[in-house]
Amino acid sequence: MILLSNKIGFKYVFERNPDLRYIIFAGKGGLGKTTSSAGLSYKLSDLNKKVLCFSTDPQASLSDVFERDLFGKGEIEVKKNLYVLEIDADKRVNEYIESIRQKIRDMYKIEEIPREIEDYIESSKSEPAMYESAVYDAMIDVISQGRHDYYIFDMPPFGHGIRMIAMADILAKWVDKIYEARKEALELDVAAARLKGEKLLEYEDQIMKELNDIRNRIVYFSRLLTDERRTAFVMVLIPEKMAILDTERAVEMFEELGLKLRGIVINQIYPPKLLEDPGASDYLKKRVLSQKPYLREIYEKFSDLIIATIPMFNREPKGLEMISRIGDELWESSIDLGVIEEIIKR
């Protein structure tokens, strides 16, 4: 991102990238991914855009921020143009497992699945990638429907999130191998059936069709993730040492995955005006000063990536009123690069 001035905010990001439709907030837990997702979604909906705010976090964080029971309830309109979807990944995994059982019953015309196969299916629930697969598939579903102008994703804590992003390439290669193997097997089955004068079972074509559908969905989503015109990955961090180190590692991880981190949001900045405020406590003034070296480090390492800031508010960021205020700050940040430079120089 090339900064044209000290002014920062998503307003300028969208102005420079008119095709941008998907914003994926990533980072460690507890740094402000969920509030950023909710705030940006709120602001875009105020601009008369139809927005889906989608949480892939198993902790039901959007329910907490919006102060509504959203978890596992499907798409819910929380205000005009703003829809929230907080999936229950465990439920989705169970539904997926049950669909596999049903397909086996249908394909092989049986009522009861053999014990050894049932044990294998049941054990797959605990596979590390199963959660990521369920979330990944849910993301494909909502995007492929194309019913919204913008999609804002609140990723799970970074370890899960990175695995989920990597799933696109891993799953695509896996399905390709299965598809090719199945294709070769099907060709042999067709030849054998012809020699015997038999008709190929219908379910064989169904297996091929399903594998092809899965591959097409994965390829579509993989291309979308790496399409810098339409998709932007954004990290959220706070002015603390560990958050800076995590962000450095994240930039490296994104590069290893062939992805580009498009921007950084700095959250929980104590406004520098507190230093001149006679009513501000010594504690608040010390907090402003204590953030100074970390803001300097962030500025020196990531100045070309900083796209928005969020100040530390005097209230917990929950409820529509606070989400609206966060959205305003994300859209046009009051603590811009010029203000950060002033803090650093003090």
C-alpha positions as CSV (number, residue, x, y, z in Angstrom):
1,M,0.0,0.0,0.0
2,I,1.4,3.4,-1.0
3,L,0.4,6.1,1.5
4,L,-0.6,9.4,-0.2
5,S,-0.8,11.3,3.0
6,N,-0.8,10.9,6.8
7,K,-4.6,10.2,6.7
8,I,-5.5,6.6,7.2
9,G,-8.7,4.5,7.3
10,F,-10.6,2.0,5.3
11,K,-12.3,4.8,3.4
12,Y,-9.0,5.4,1.5
13,V,-8.4,1.6,1.2
14,F,-11.7,1.2,-0.7
15,E,-11.2,4.3,-2.7
16,R,-7.8,2.9,-4.0
17,N,-9.2,-0.6,-4.4
18,P,-12.8,-0.3,-5.8
19,D,-13.0,-4.1,-6.5
20,L,-12.3,-5.0,-2.9
21,R,-15.1,-7.2,-1.5
22,Y,-13.6,-9.5,1.1
23,I,-11.8,-8.4,4.2
24,I,-10.3,-11.1,6.5
25,F,-9.2,-10.0,9.9
26,A,-6.5,-12.2,11.3
27,G,-4.2,-12.2,14.4
28,K,-3.9,-13.5,17.9
29,G,-6.9,-13.7,20.1
30,G,-7.9,-10.8,22.3
31,L,-6.3,-8.0,20.2
32,G,-9.5,-6.7,18.5
33,K,-10.2,-8.8,15.5
34,T,-13.8,-9.3,16.4
35,T,-14.5,-5.6,17.3
36,S,-12.7,-4.6,14.1
37,S,-14.8,-7.0,12.0
38,A,-18.0,-5.8,13.6
39,G,-17.0,-2.1,13.4
40,L,-16.1,-2.2,9.7
41,S,-19.2,-4.2,8.9
42,Y,-21.4,-1.6,10.8
43,K,-19.8,1.3,8.9
44,L,-20.3,-0.3,5.5
45,S,-23.9,-1.1,6.3
46,D,-24.4,2.6,7.2
47,L,-23.2,3.5,3.7
48,N,-26.1,1.5,2.3
49,K,-24.0,-1.6,1.5
50,K,-25.3,-5.1,2.2
51,V,-22.7,-6.7,4.5
52,L,-22.2,-10.1,6.0
53,C,-20.0,-10.2,9.1
54,F,-18.9,-13.8,9.5
55,S,-17.2,-15.3,12.5
56,T,-15.1,-18.4,12.2
57,D,-14.1,-18.2,15.9
58,P,-15.3,-21.0,18.1
59,Q,-15.6,-18.7,21.1
60,A,-18.8,-17.0,19.9
61,S,-17.1,-13.6,20.0
62,L,-19.6,-11.8,17.8
63,S,-22.4,-12.7,20.1
64,D,-20.4,-11.1,22.9
65,V,-19.6,-7.9,20.9
66,F,-23.2,-7.4,19.5
67,E,-24.7,-8.5,22.9
68,R,-27.0,-11.0,21.1
69,D,-27.2,-14.7,20.9
70,L,-26.0,-15.3,17.4
71,F,-24.0,-18.6,17.8
72,G,-25.3,-21.3,15.5
73,K,-28.4,-19.4,14.7
74,G,-27.7,-18.8,11.0
75,E,-27.7,-15.4,9.3
76,I,-29.3,-12.7,11.5
77,E,-29.9,-9.1,10.5
78,V,-28.8,-7.0,13.5
79,K,-29.5,-3.7,11.7
80,K,-30.5,-2.6,8.3
81,N,-28.0,-4.0,5.7
82,L,-25.9,-5.7,8.4
83,Y,-26.1,-9.5,8.7
84,V,-24.1,-11.6,11.1
85,L,-23.3,-15.3,10.8
86,E,-21.5,-17.1,13.7
87,I,-21.2,-20.7,12.8
88,D,-21.2,-23.6,15.2
89,A,-18.3,-25.6,13.7
90,D,-18.9,-28.6,15.9
91,K,-22.5,-28.9,14.7
92,R,-21.3,-28.5,11.1
93,V,-18.7,-31.3,11.6
94,N,-21.4,-33.6,12.9
95,E,-23.7,-32.7,10.0
96,Y,-20.8,-33.4,7.6
97,I,-20.1,-36.8,9.2
98,E,-23.7,-37.7,9.1
99,S,-23.8,-36.8,5.4
100,I,-20.9,-39.1,4.8
101,R,-22.8,-41.9,6.5
102,Q,-25.9,-41.3,4.4
103,K,-23.9,-41.3,1.2
104,I,-22.3,-44.6,2.1
105,R,-25.8,-46.0,2.8
106,D,-27.1,-44.7,-0.5
107,M,-24.2,-45.7,-2.6
108,Y,-24.0,-49.3,-1.4
109,K,-27.7,-49.7,-0.8
110,I,-27.3,-50.7,2.9
111,E,-29.1,-49.7,6.0
112,E,-26.4,-50.3,8.6
113,I,-22.8,-49.2,8.1
114,P,-20.2,-52.0,8.9
115,R,-18.6,-51.5,12.3
116,E,-15.0,-51.0,11.1
117,I,-16.1,-48.2,8.7
118,E,-18.3,-46.6,11.4
119,D,-15.4,-46.6,13.8
120,Y,-13.2,-44.9,11.2
121,I,-15.9,-42.3,10.5
122,E,-16.4,-41.6,14.1
123,S,-12.7,-41.2,14.8
124,S,-12.3,-38.7,12.0
125,K,-14.2,-36.1,14.2
126,S,-11.1,-35.6,16.3
127,E,-8.8,-35.1,13.4
128,P,-7.0,-31.7,13.8
129,A,-8.0,-30.5,10.3
130,M,-11.7,-31.3,10.7
131,Y,-12.6,-28.0,12.4
132,E,-10.7,-26.0,9.8
133,S,-12.4,-28.0,7.0
134,A,-15.8,-27.3,8.4
135,V,-15.1,-23.6,8.7
136,Y,-13.5,-23.4,5.3
137,D,-16.5,-25.1,3.7
138,A,-18.8,-22.6,5.5
139,M,-16.8,-19.7,4.0
140,I,-17.2,-21.2,0.5
141,D,-20.9,-21.5,1.0
142,V,-21.6,-17.9,2.0
143,I,-19.3,-16.5,-0.6
144,S,-20.5,-18.6,-3.5
145,Q,-24.1,-17.4,-2.8
146,G,-23.0,-13.9,-3.6
147,R,-26.0,-12.2,-1.8
148,H,-24.0,-9.4,-0.1
149,D,-21.9,-6.5,-1.3
150,Y,-19.1,-7.1,1.3
151,Y,-18.0,-10.0,3.3
152,I,-16.0,-9.3,6.5
153,F,-14.5,-12.3,8.2
154,D,-13.4,-12.6,11.8
155,M,-10.7,-15.4,11.7
156,P,-10.1,-17.7,14.6
157,P,-6.9,-17.2,16.7
158,F,-3.9,-17.1,14.4
159,G,-2.7,-20.7,14.7
160,H,-6.1,-22.0,13.6
161,G,-6.5,-19.2,11.0
162,I,-3.2,-19.9,9.2
163,R,-4.0,-23.6,9.0
164,M,-7.4,-22.8,7.6
165,I,-5.9,-20.6,4.9
166,A,-3.4,-23.3,4.1
167,M,-6.3,-25.8,3.8
168,A,-7.2,-24.4,0.4
169,D,-4.0,-25.6,-1.2
170,I,-3.8,-28.8,0.8
171,L,-7.4,-29.9,0.1
172,A,-7.1,-29.0,-3.6
173,K,-4.0,-31.2,-4.0
174,W,-5.7,-34.0,-2.0
175,V,-8.9,-34.0,-4.0
176,D,-6.8,-33.8,-7.3
177,K,-5.0,-37.0,-6.3
178,I,-8.3,-38.8,-5.3
179,Y,-10.0,-37.6,-8.5
180,E,-7.2,-38.9,-10.7
181,A,-7.0,-42.2,-8.9
182,R,-10.8,-42.5,-9.1
183,K,-10.8,-41.6,-12.8
184,E,-8.3,-44.3,-13.6
185,A,-10.3,-46.8,-11.5
186,L,-13.5,-45.8,-13.3
187,E,-11.9,-46.3,-16.7
188,L,-10.9,-49.8,-15.7
189,D,-14.4,-50.4,-14.3
190,V,-16.0,-49.2,-17.6
191,A,-13.7,-51.5,-19.6
192,A,-14.5,-54.5,-17.4
193,A,-18.2,-53.8,-17.5
194,R,-18.2,-53.7,-21.3
195,L,-16.3,-57.1,-21.5
196,K,-18.9,-58.6,-19.2
197,G,-21.8,-57.0,-21.0
198,E,-22.8,-55.2,-17.7
199,K,-23.9,-51.7,-17.0
200,L,-21.8,-49.5,-14.8
201,L,-23.4,-48.8,-11.4
202,E,-24.8,-45.3,-11.2
203,Y,-23.1,-44.4,-7.9
204,E,-19.6,-44.5,-9.6
205,D,-20.6,-41.5,-11.7
206,Q,-22.0,-39.8,-8.6
207,I,-18.6,-40.2,-6.8
208,M,-16.8,-38.6,-9.7
209,K,-19.3,-35.8,-9.9
210,E,-19.0,-35.1,-6.2
211,L,-15.2,-35.0,-6.3
212,N,-15.3,-32.7,-9.3
213,D,-17.7,-30.4,-7.5
214,I,-15.5,-30.3,-4.4
215,R,-12.4,-29.6,-6.5
216,N,-14.2,-26.7,-8.3
217,R,-15.3,-25.1,-5.1
218,I,-11.8,-25.3,-3.6
219,V,-10.1,-23.9,-6.8
220,Y,-12.6,-21.1,-6.8
221,F,-12.0,-20.2,-3.2
222,S,-8.2,-20.6,-3.5
223,R,-8.2,-18.1,-6.4
224,L,-10.4,-15.7,-4.4
225,L,-8.0,-15.8,-1.4
226,T,-5.0,-14.9,-3.5
227,D,-6.9,-12.3,-5.6
228,E,-5.5,-9.0,-4.3
229,R,-8.1,-7.0,-6.2
230,R,-11.0,-8.6,-4.3
231,T,-9.5,-9.9,-1.0
232,A,-7.5,-8.3,1.7
233,F,-5.9,-9.9,4.8
234,V,-5.6,-7.5,7.7
235,M,-3.8,-8.0,11.0
236,V,-4.9,-6.4,14.2
237,L,-2.3,-5.7,16.9
238,I,-1.8,-3.6,20.0
239,P,1.2,-1.5,21.1
240,E,2.9,-4.3,23.0
241,K,6.1,-6.3,22.4
242,M,4.5,-9.7,21.9
243,A,1.9,-8.4,19.5
244,I,4.6,-6.9,17.4
245,L,6.6,-10.1,17.3
246,D,3.5,-12.1,16.4
247,T,2.8,-9.7,13.6
248,E,6.3,-10.1,12.2
249,R,5.9,-13.9,12.3
250,A,2.5,-13.5,10.6
251,V,4.0,-11.5,7.7
252,E,6.5,-14.3,7.2
253,M,3.8,-17.0,7.3
254,F,1.7,-15.2,4.8
255,E,4.6,-15.0,2.4
256,E,5.3,-18.7,2.8
257,L,1.7,-19.4,1.9
258,G,1.9,-17.2,-1.2
259,L,-0.4,-14.6,0.4
260,K,0.2,-10.9,1.0
261,L,-0.7,-9.1,4.1
262,R,-2.5,-6.0,2.9
263,G,-2.7,-4.0,6.1
264,I,-2.4,-3.5,9.8
265,V,-4.9,-2.0,12.3
266,I,-3.4,-0.7,15.6
267,N,-5.9,-1.1,18.4
268,Q,-6.1,0.3,21.9
269,I,-3.9,3.4,21.4
270,Y,-4.2,5.8,24.3
271,P,-4.9,9.2,22.8
272,P,-1.9,11.6,23.2
273,K,-4.2,14.5,24.1
274,L,-4.5,12.9,27.5
275,L,-1.0,14.3,28.3
276,E,-2.4,17.8,28.1
277,D,-5.7,17.0,29.8
278,P,-5.6,18.3,33.5
279,G,-8.5,16.0,34.3
280,A,-6.6,12.8,33.1
281,S,-5.1,10.6,35.8
282,D,-1.4,10.0,36.2
283,Y,-2.1,6.3,35.2
284,L,-3.6,7.3,31.8
285,K,-0.7,9.7,31.1
286,K,1.8,7.0,32.0
287,R,0.0,4.6,29.6
288,V,0.4,7.1,26.8
289,L,4.1,7.3,27.5
290,S,4.5,3.5,28.0
291,Q,3.1,2.9,24.5
292,K,5.6,5.3,22.9
293,P,8.5,2.8,22.2
294,Y,6.1,0.2,20.8
295,L,4.4,2.7,18.5
296,R,7.8,3.7,17.3
297,E,8.7,0.1,16.6
298,I,5.4,-0.5,14.8
299,Y,5.8,2.7,12.8
300,E,9.4,1.8,11.8
301,K,8.6,-1.8,10.8
302,F,5.1,-1.5,9.4
303,S,4.4,2.1,8.4
304,D,3.6,1.1,4.8
305,L,1.0,-1.4,6.1
306,I,-0.8,0.7,8.7
307,I,-4.3,1.3,7.3
308,A,-6.3,2.3,10.5
309,T,-6.1,2.9,14.2
310,I,-8.5,2.5,17.1
311,P,-8.1,4.5,20.3
312,M,-8.6,3.1,23.7
313,F,-12.1,3.9,24.7
314,N,-13.4,4.6,28.2
315,R,-16.0,1.8,27.7
316,E,-15.9,-1.8,26.8
317,P,-16.4,-2.1,23.0
318,K,-19.8,-3.9,23.1
319,G,-23.2,-3.0,21.8
320,L,-24.2,-1.2,18.6
321,E,-23.3,2.3,19.9
322,M,-19.7,1.3,20.6
323,I,-19.5,-0.8,17.4
324,S,-20.6,2.3,15.5
325,R,-17.8,4.4,17.1
326,I,-15.2,1.7,16.2
327,G,-16.5,1.7,12.7
328,D,-16.0,5.5,12.4
329,E,-12.4,5.2,13.6
330,L,-11.7,2.4,11.2
331,W,-13.2,4.4,8.3
332,E,-11.3,7.6,9.1
333,S,-8.9,7.2,11.9
334,S,-8.5,10.2,14.3
335,I,-5.1,8.9,15.4
336,D,-3.5,9.1,11.9
337,L,0.2,8.7,11.0
338,G,0.9,12.3,11.8
339,V,-0.4,11.8,15.3
340,I,1.7,8.7,15.7
341,E,4.7,10.6,14.6
342,E,4.0,13.3,17.2
343,I,3.7,10.6,19.9
344,I,7.1,9.1,18.9
345,K,8.8,12.5,18.9
346,R,7.6,13.5,22.4
